[in-house]
């Protein structure tokens, strides 16, 4: 009896880029959702007049940021696993590469919130362990990014002066976030060399980020003055300039708080004075930039600016100004800084609620994630 046989067809080979298509356009900018959420918890806990009964709310926001971090880490791992070509393209894309400064800041932001309010749930020991691991990973990754992205800008991206953007600051701010988060770990180290090393290390990170920002910021301002407003979709990125300003003020304040236990006199007193001498003028410039950025955002809204993921720039940078103002309130005793912190915190919560709502709606409706689009330039005559 003849046996009919059929040729066995091999299973079709699926190109790696065709697997998990929903992950293809999940870029590093999605870590901004984690940063913007974690800073709400940290800033709320830092408010000088601690609002009674609201700490459980900050704990809930911290938990949300931790879940968001786990989710974004997972989808970004899938992105690198199934879409390596796109991941490499992101690094070589001058518009996307600077957003690689967001992952280390997300790790650091969640670590800071864990030690500030997460210990209410985890206990101090577990919270300290989580914060230390996230601080170490975020600091190491932040240093790699602070060197690697400018290197790519020099040798591969070669941007024109008209391409300057506040987004360029993102890789440079990550070490400043480490400088602001590190002081919370100083009291847990043995007195002596350990505390002093971490304190001075944070000051080194502060200087690294500050000087790099001072070199980059004039390019951003010159681009605005010379070439006019940013494209509508990119306009919220103007708020990113507040990040290094608020975070550096926060850093010097927190470092001054722990300096007496790490280095003692006479440096502790000098560092406390430096926190005020540096923080007050920088906060003044931050308020100037906030007014300018807000005016340009209002202009963009009137011209039809729609929601994009750049709206998360309204959150984390403003949150750093909240913690910076709270630090100045501690060191100066002026109630004006306390009220400034409260006002900025109200702005932060409003911005976070709008950005979070629009992001969730975009995810549920299918508008997010999507392929990034190059923003179209505005007409030269627009005023």
Phi, psi and omega per residue, in radians:
X1 nan 2.224 -3.099
X2 -1.298 2.409 3.092
X3 -1.855 2.095 3.135
X4 -1.391 2.276 3.102
X5 -2.088 2.530 3.101
X6 -2.023 2.446 3.120
X7 -1.105 2.375 3.118
X8 -1.463 2.084 -3.134
X9 -1.496 2.305 3.126
X10 -1.167 2.594 3.113
X11 -1.120 2.432 -3.132
X12 -1.090 2.447 3.124
X13 -1.467 2.134 3.140
X14 -1.607 2.090 3.093
X15 -1.021 2.492 -3.125
X16 -0.954 -0.612 -3.110
X17 -1.223 -0.267 -3.122
X18 -1.609 -0.137 3.133
X19 -1.432 2.518 3.116
X20 0.806 1.061 -3.072
X21 -1.040 -0.456 -3.127
X22 -1.141 -0.354 -3.105
X23 -1.575 -0.124 -2.968
X24 -1.088 -0.645 -3.045
X25 -1.878 0.415 3.014
X26 -1.472 1.739 -3.079
X27 -1.619 3.076 3.139
X28 -1.144 -0.273 3.128
X29 -1.136 -0.313 -3.141
X30 -1.186 -0.316 3.054
X31 -1.171 -0.288 3.102
X32 -1.100 -0.496 3.096
X33 -1.141 -0.601 3.116
X34 -1.239 -0.819 3.140
X35 -1.031 -0.822 -3.082
X36 -1.158 -0.481 3.106
X37 -1.419 -0.785 -3.107
X38 -1.097 -0.638 -3.085
X39 -1.180 -0.432 3.094
X40 -1.108 -0.754 3.130
X41 -1.171 -0.783 -3.116
X42 -1.143 -0.773 -3.131
X43 -1.178 -0.680 3.109
X44 -1.079 -0.706 3.129
X45 -1.242 -0.378 -3.082
X46 -1.592 -0.127 -3.097
X47 -0.969 2.293 -3.096
X48 -1.026 -0.899 2.990
X49 -1.497 1.646 -3.057
X50 -1.058 2.007 -3.138
X51 -1.112 2.203 -3.103
X52 -1.181 2.408 3.037
X53 1.406 0.014 -3.087
X54 -1.707 -0.110 -3.097
X55 -1.041 -0.699 3.071
X56 -1.006 -0.518 3.094
X57 -1.188 -0.722 3.093
X58 -1.122 -0.640 3.099
X59 -1.103 -0.707 3.121
X60 -1.132 -0.693 3.115
X61 -1.159 -0.702 3.065
X62 -1.034 -0.783 3.133
X63 -1.056 -0.692 3.097
X64 -1.104 -0.712 3.129
X65 -1.159 -0.628 3.107
X66 -1.155 -0.718 3.083
X67 -1.125 -0.735 3.125
X68 -1.097 -0.686 3.111
X69 -1.099 -0.784 3.117
X70 -1.068 -0.705 -3.126
X71 -1.158 -0.804 -3.101
X72 -1.197 -0.679 3.065
X73 -1.032 -0.688 -3.113
X74 -1.180 -0.836 -3.082
X75 -1.235 -0.561 3.084
X76 -1.233 -0.585 3.044
X77 -1.118 -0.726 3.065
X78 -1.115 -0.633 3.095
X79 -1.059 -0.830 -3.137
X80 -1.197 -0.547 -3.115
X81 -1.278 -0.761 -3.027
X82 -1.779 -0.242 -3.068
X83 -2.388 0.964 -3.120
X84 -1.074 -0.591 3.136
X85 -1.082 -0.737 3.134
X86 -1.232 -0.649 3.116
X87 -1.091 -0.735 3.086
X88 -1.184 -0.636 3.104
X89 -1.110 -0.623 3.090
X90 -1.083 -0.700 3.133
X91 -1.151 -0.559 -3.105
X92 -1.612 -0.050 3.109
X93 -1.574 2.022 -3.089
X94 -1.109 -0.336 3.120
X95 -1.455 -0.419 -3.066
X96 -1.830 -0.592 -3.029
X97 -0.940 -0.733 -3.127
X98 -1.053 -0.390 3.137
X99 -1.201 -0.148 3.048
X100 -1.212 -0.099 2.971
X101 -1.298 -0.262 -3.117
X102 -1.260 -0.712 -3.117
X103 -0.970 -0.856 3.128
X104 -1.116 -0.617 3.130
X105 -1.200 -0.562 3.083
X106 -1.146 -0.759 3.098
X107 -1.057 -0.785 -3.106
X108 -1.183 -0.685 -3.114
X109 -1.136 -0.747 3.120
X110 -1.195 -0.649 3.086
X111 -1.078 -0.744 3.117
X112 -1.115 -0.748 3.140
X113 -1.181 -0.561 3.120
X114 -1.096 -0.780 -3.124
X115 -1.325 -0.496 -3.110
X116 -1.327 -0.785 -3.074
X117 -2.311 -0.400 -3.111
X118 -1.155 -0.359 3.129
X119 -1.148 -0.333 3.079
X120 -1.105 -0.457 -3.132
X121 -1.768 -0.797 -3.031
X122 -1.453 -0.390 -2.955
X123 1.587 2.677 -3.019
X124 -1.124 -0.686 -3.108
X125 -1.110 -0.858 -3.136
X126 -1.172 -0.700 3.130
X127 -1.092 -0.701 3.111
X128 -1.109 -0.731 3.140
X129 -1.105 -0.793 3.124
X130 -1.091 -0.803 -3.111
X131 -1.105 -0.683 -3.127
X132 -1.160 -0.739 3.132
X133 -1.126 -0.802 -3.131
X134 -1.159 -0.617 3.098
X135 -1.134 -0.798 3.137
X136 -1.102 -0.813 -3.134
X137 -1.147 -0.763 -3.125
X138 -1.148 -0.679 3.139
X139 -1.168 -0.797 -3.141
X140 -1.088 -0.828 3.140
X141 -1.142 -0.642 3.131
X142 -1.110 -0.685 3.103
X143 -1.164 -0.693 3.097
X144 -1.068 -0.784 -3.116
X145 -1.187 -0.692 -3.106
X146 -1.096 -0.452 3.080
X147 -1.670 -0.759 -3.004
X148 -1.178 -0.770 -3.100
X149 -1.196 -0.810 3.027
X150 -1.024 -0.604 3.077
X151 -1.064 -0.797 3.106
X152 -1.124 -0.632 3.106
X153 -1.079 -0.642 -3.096
X154 -1.325 -0.799 -2.973
X155 -1.697 -0.367 -3.084
X156 -2.125 -0.811 -3.031
X157 -1.284 -0.814 -3.130
X158 0.825 1.034 -3.088
X159 -1.236 2.714 3.070
X160 -1.503 2.797 3.109
X161 -0.965 -0.561 -3.135
X162 -1.248 -0.209 -3.138
X163 -1.555 -0.095 -3.094
X164 -1.002 2.397 -3.051
X165 -2.575 2.618 3.035
X166 -1.013 -0.361 3.103
X167 -1.051 -0.476 3.127
X168 -1.061 -0.357 -3.119
X169 -1.335 -0.366 -3.019
X170 -0.968 -0.830 -3.137
X171 -1.143 -0.414 -3.061
X172 -1.503 -0.328 -3.083
X173 -1.458 -0.406 -3.068
X174 -0.954 -0.803 3.096
X175 -1.092 -0.500 3.098
X176 -1.202 -0.616 3.069
X177 -1.110 -0.699 3.067
X178 -1.066 -0.703 3.137
X179 -1.118 -0.521 3.133
X180 -1.471 -0.482 -3.107
X181 -1.531 -0.607 -3.083
X182 -0.959 -0.698 -3.111
X183 -0.997 -0.491 3.135
X184 -1.182 -0.309 3.122
X185 -1.622 -0.281 -3.067
X186 -0.995 -0.816 -3.093
X187 -1.098 -0.305 -3.106
X188 -1.530 -0.115 3.110
X189 -1.577 2.717 3.095
X190 -1.069 2.479 3.115
X191 -1.064 2.520 3.131
X192 1.996 -2.302 -3.020
X193 -1.081 -0.685 -3.087
X194 -1.085 -0.868 -3.136
X195 -1.125 -0.776 -3.112
X196 -1.111 -0.698 -3.128
X197 -1.109 -0.763 3.136
X198 -1.184 -0.687 3.132
X199 -1.073 -0.900 -3.110
X200 -1.204 -0.552 3.059
X201 -1.092 -0.684 3.102
X202 -1.165 -0.640 3.066
X203 -1.144 -0.604 3.075
X204 -1.138 -0.737 3.072
X205 -1.101 -0.685 3.076
X206 -1.019 -0.852 -3.129
X207 -1.155 -0.710 3.105
X208 -0.967 -0.898 -3.080
X209 -1.235 -0.706 -3.093
X210 -1.096 -0.852 -3.097
X211 -1.167 -0.650 3.089
X212 -1.147 -0.678 3.113
X213 -1.156 -0.715 3.130
X214 -1.127 -0.472 3.073
X215 -1.353 -0.546 -3.057
X216 -1.573 -0.599 -3.039
X217 -1.043 -0.702 3.095
X218 -1.036 -0.541 3.099
X219 -1.144 -0.675 3.135
X220 -1.170 -0.809 -3.136
X221 -1.142 -0.705 3.121
X222 -1.111 -0.632 3.112
X223 -1.115 -0.716 3.140
X224 -1.133 -0.779 -3.085
X225 -1.222 -0.644 -3.038
X226 -1.471 -0.708 -3.014
X227 -1.924 -0.042 3.090
X228 1.590 -3.024 -3.070
X229 -1.076 2.745 3.065
X230 -1.217 2.803 3.005
X231 -0.972 2.665 -3.020
X232 -0.931 -0.839 -3.070
X233 -1.133 -0.414 -3.087
X234 -1.690 -0.119 -3.065
X235 -0.988 -0.719 3.112
X236 -1.006 -0.382 -3.138
X237 -1.108 -0.271 3.077
X238 -1.027 -0.504 3.136
X239 -1.192 -0.283 3.136
X240 -1.106 -0.438 3.122
X241 -1.090 -0.505 3.115
X242 -1.143 -0.396 -3.081
X243 -1.011 -1.039 3.142
X244 -1.137 -0.485 3.134
X245 -1.224 -0.925 -3.141
X246 -1.194 -0.670 -3.091
X247 -1.225 -0.616 3.109
X248 -1.209 -0.660 3.065
X249 -1.121 -0.709 3.072
X250 -1.086 -0.746 -3.078
X251 -1.088 -0.850 -3.086
X252 -1.176 -0.558 3.095
X253 -1.175 -0.796 -3.125
X254 -1.241 -0.603 3.080
X255 -1.145 -0.666 3.102
X256 -1.156 -0.569 3.132
X257 -1.067 -0.679 -3.039
X258 -1.757 -0.085 -3.096
X259 -1.013 -0.714 -3.118
X260 -1.021 -0.534 -3.130
X261 -1.490 -0.142 -3.063
X262 -1.929 -0.701 -3.058
X263 -2.189 -0.393 3.118
X264 1.209 -2.934 -3.130
X265 -1.308 2.656 -0.023
X266 -1.547 -0.091 -3.029
X267 -1.198 -0.604 -3.109
X268 -1.035 -0.764 3.116
X269 -1.141 -0.711 3.128
X270 -1.132 -0.690 -3.138
X271 -1.208 -0.572 3.071
X272 -1.159 -0.735 3.092
X273 -1.143 -0.680 3.137
X274 -1.084 -0.609 3.140
X275 -1.031 -0.630 -3.141
X276 -1.446 -0.801 -3.090
X277 -1.088 -0.620 3.098
X278 -1.446 -0.794 -2.962
X279 -1.185 -0.656 -3.079
X280 -1.154 -0.881 3.124
X281 -1.100 -0.679 -3.125
X282 -1.167 -0.643 3.071
X283 -1.130 -0.647 3.066
X284 -1.059 -0.768 3.102
X285 -1.168 -0.623 3.112
X286 -1.074 -0.697 3.118
X287 -1.182 -0.648 3.056
X288 -1.069 -0.803 -3.125
X289 -1.177 -0.630 3.102
X290 -1.048 -0.752 3.129
X291 -1.136 -0.756 3.135
X292 -1.126 -0.812 -3.129
X293 -1.106 -0.721 3.141
X294 -1.100 -0.713 3.121
X295 -1.090 -0.716 3.134
X296 -1.239 -0.552 3.072
X297 -1.186 -0.753 3.088
X298 -1.032 -0.740 3.085
X299 -1.038 -0.756 -3.124
X300 -1.160 -0.687 3.118
X301 -1.081 -0.731 3.134
X302 -1.136 -0.380 3.127
X303 -1.739 0.204 2.999
X304 1.723 0.426 3.125
X305 -1.088 2.239 3.134
X306 -1.820 2.897 3.135
X307 -1.179 2.316 2.933
X308 -2.418 3.050 -3.136
X309 -1.156 -0.247 3.084
X310 -1.152 -0.264 3.112
X311 -1.113 -0.337 3.083
X312 -1.194 -0.216 3.044
X313 -1.152 -0.272 3.099
X314 -1.325 -0.148 -2.962
X315 -1.796 -1.297 -3.005
X316 -0.991 -0.811 3.133
X317 -1.049 -0.712 3.101
X318 -1.143 -0.655 3.108
X319 -1.077 -0.637 3.098
X320 -1.160 -0.554 3.077
X321 -1.216 -0.558 3.067
X322 -1.104 -0.870 -3.119
X323 -1.190 -0.560 3.075
X324 -1.152 -0.791 3.108
X325 -1.126 -0.652 3.100
X326 -1.109 -0.675 3.087
X327 -1.134 -0.700 3.099
X328 -1.148 -0.616 3.083
X329 -1.087 -0.678 3.117
X330 -1.151 -0.748 -2.988
X331 -1.482 -0.410 3.141
X332 -1.798 -0.427 -3.066
X333 1.323 0.143 -3.116
X334 -1.465 2.209 3.101
X335 -1.188 -0.356 3.126
X336 -1.043 -0.684 3.125
X337 -1.247 -0.557 3.069
X338 -1.104 -0.792 3.125
X339 -1.182 -0.584 3.072
X340 -1.113 -0.747 3.111
X341 -1.058 -0.726 -3.137
X342 -1.147 -0.762 -3.139
X343 -1.108 -0.755 3.123
X344 -1.171 -0.599 3.116
X345 -1.154 -0.667 3.074
X346 -1.071 -0.710 3.078
X347 -1.112 -0.719 3.135
X348 -1.073 -0.847 -3.101
X349 -1.104 -0.716 3.112
X350 -1.093 -0.812 -3.132
X351 -1.108 -0.724 3.141
X352 -1.118 -0.746 -3.126
X353 -1.086 -0.743 -3.134
X354 -1.173 -0.826 -3.113
X355 -1.122 -0.725 -3.134
X356 -1.149 -0.775 -3.139
X357 -1.082 -0.795 -3.129
X358 -1.160 -0.605 3.122
X359 -1.189 -0.811 3.119
X360 -1.086 -0.750 3.120
X361 -1.103 -0.687 3.108
X362 -1.158 -0.658 3.109
X363 -1.182 -0.788 -3.126
X364 -1.210 -0.570 -3.112
X365 -1.511 -0.134 3.115
X366 1.569 -0.023 3.131
X367 -1.296 -0.415 3.087
X368 -2.161 2.539 -0.169
X369 -1.360 2.757 3.103
X370 -2.497 2.956 3.136
X371 -1.126 2.303 3.132
X372 -1.120 2.507 -3.141
X373 -1.997 2.513 3.068
X374 -1.354 2.098 -3.098
X375 -1.133 2.418 -3.132
X376 -1.392 2.447 3.118
X377 -1.210 2.662 3.117
X378 -1.480 2.762 3.054
X379 -1.051 2.559 -3.063
X380 -1.156 -0.415 -3.056
X381 -1.538 -0.061 -3.102
X382 -1.162 2.377 -3.105
X383 -2.193 nan nan
